[in-house]
Amino acid sequence: MKLLLPLASLLGLEVEHLAERWKAQAIVLGTIAFFALIAFVFILVALHAALLREIGPEFAPLAIAGGALLIAFIVWAIAALRQRKVVRSEASKRQASETRALVTTAALTAAPMLLKNPLVRRFGLPLAGAATVAFLLLRSRNDGELD
């Protein structure tokens, strides 16, 4: 908090105004959450009463608990799949970044030796420029197809 006050003053923000707004939002959201919880509890009570009539007092709580466990398992499975996708995506981005860094380093290391050769200066540089332009054009066209 000690760091946020000078930062906020540098940015020209009124800290008191922000704190009041956050408090008001917290009160509103807390009230909404409280009444939503009450509604959810009464929905469960009504479900329990209906299940008592249909399947009896022994199995009504078990049915509600089983439904809750099923919902919890589904939410857990979706979260695990999303997390696995995020980890895979981050690994792919990291690998691509490392590959680009390696290629750039290799090119910068080899450039002085290649530029000493007059044949490379005369034909290699224009060909490399044309290949770069072609690569960038193809890449921008492929990026447009993905959207």
C-alpha positions in Angstrom: 0.0 0.0 0.0 2.9 2.3 0.7 4.0 2.0 -2.9 0.6 2.5 -4.3 0.0 6.0 -2.7 3.0 7.7 -4.4 2.3 5.9 -7.6 -1.4 7.1 -7.5 -0.3 10.6 -6.8 2.1 10.5 -9.7 -0.6 9.4 -12.0 -2.9 12.2 -10.7 -5.4 9.8 -9.1 -7.3 10.8 -6.0 -6.7 7.9 -3.7 -9.7 8.8 -1.4 -12.1 8.8 -4.3 -10.8 5.4 -5.5 -11.1 3.9 -2.0 -14.7 5.2 -1.6 -15.6 3.8 -5.0 -14.1 0.4 -4.1 -15.9 0.3 -0.8 -19.2 1.1 -2.5 -18.7 -1.6 -5.1 -17.7 -4.1 -2.3 -20.9 -3.3 -0.4 -23.1 -3.7 -3.5 -21.4 -7.0 -4.6 -21.5 -8.4 -1.1 -25.2 -7.7 -0.8 -25.8 -9.3 -4.2 -23.8 -12.4 -3.2 -25.6 -12.6 0.2 -29.1 -12.6 -1.4 -27.9 -15.0 -4.2 -26.8 -17.4 -1.5 -30.1 -17.2 0.3 -31.9 -17.9 -3.1 -29.6 -20.9 -3.7 -30.3 -22.3 -0.2 -34.0 -22.1 -0.8 -33.7 -23.7 -4.2 -31.9 -26.6 -2.5 -34.6 -26.8 0.2 -37.3 -26.9 -2.4 -35.4 -29.6 -4.3 -35.0 -31.6 -1.1 -38.7 -31.4 -0.4 -39.6 -32.5 -3.9 -37.1 -35.4 -3.8 -38.5 -36.5 -0.4 -41.9 -37.0 -2.0 -40.5 -38.8 -5.0 -37.7 -41.0 -3.8 -38.0 -41.0 0.0 -36.1 -39.5 3.0 -33.1 -42.0 2.6 -32.2 -41.2 -0.9 -33.2 -37.5 -1.3 -30.0 -36.1 0.4 -27.9 -38.7 -1.4 -29.3 -37.5 -4.8 -28.6 -33.9 -4.0 -25.1 -34.8 -2.8 -24.4 -36.9 -5.9 -25.6 -34.0 -8.2 -23.3 -31.6 -6.4 -20.4 -34.0 -6.7 -21.1 -34.4 -10.4 -21.2 -30.7 -10.9 -17.9 -30.3 -8.9 -16.3 -33.0 -11.0 -17.4 -31.4 -14.3 -16.1 -28.0 -13.2 -12.8 -29.6 -12.1 -12.4 -31.4 -15.4 -13.0 -28.3 -17.4 -10.5 -26.3 -15.3 -7.9 -29.0 -15.6 -8.3 -29.1 -19.4 -8.1 -25.3 -19.7 -4.9 -25.3 -17.5 -3.3 -28.0 -19.6 -4.1 -26.0 -22.7 -2.5 -22.9 -21.2 0.6 -24.8 -20.2 0.9 -26.2 -23.7 0.5 -22.8 -25.2 3.1 -21.2 -23.0 5.5 -24.0 -23.7 5.0 -23.6 -27.5 5.5 -19.8 -27.2 8.7 -20.3 -25.2 10.0 -22.8 -27.7 9.3 -20.5 -30.6 11.0 -17.6 -28.8 14.1 -19.8 -28.0 14.2 -20.9 -31.6 14.0 -17.3 -32.9 16.8 -16.3 -30.5 19.0 -19.2 -31.6 18.5 -18.5 -35.3 19.1 -14.8 -34.7 22.3 -15.5 -32.8 23.5 -17.9 -35.5 22.8 -15.4 -38.3 24.6 -12.6 -36.4 27.5 -14.8 -35.8 27.7 -16.0 -39.4 27.0 -12.6 -41.1 30.6 -11.1 -40.9 32.1 -14.2 -42.4 29.5 -14.3 -45.2 29.8 -10.6 -46.0 33.6 -11.0 -46.7 32.7 -13.1 -49.7 32.0 -10.9 -52.8 29.7 -13.5 -54.3 27.5 -13.4 -51.3 27.4 -9.6 -51.3 26.6 -9.4 -54.9 23.9 -12.1 -55.1 23.2 -13.4 -51.6 22.0 -10.1 -50.1 19.4 -9.3 -52.8 18.2 -13.0 -52.7 18.0 -12.8 -48.9 16.0 -9.6 -49.1 13.6 -11.1 -51.6 13.2 -14.2 -49.5 12.4 -12.1 -46.5 9.8 -10.1 -48.3 8.2 -13.3 -49.6 8.2 -14.9 -46.2 6.6 -11.8 -44.6 3.9 -11.7 -47.3 3.1 -15.3 -46.9 3.1 -15.0 -43.2 0.7 -12.0 -43.2 -1.6 -13.9 -45.6 -1.6 -16.9 -43.4 -2.3 -14.8 -40.3 -5.3 -13.3 -42.1 -6.7 -16.7 -42.8 -6.6 -17.7 -39.1 -8.9 -14.8 -38.1 
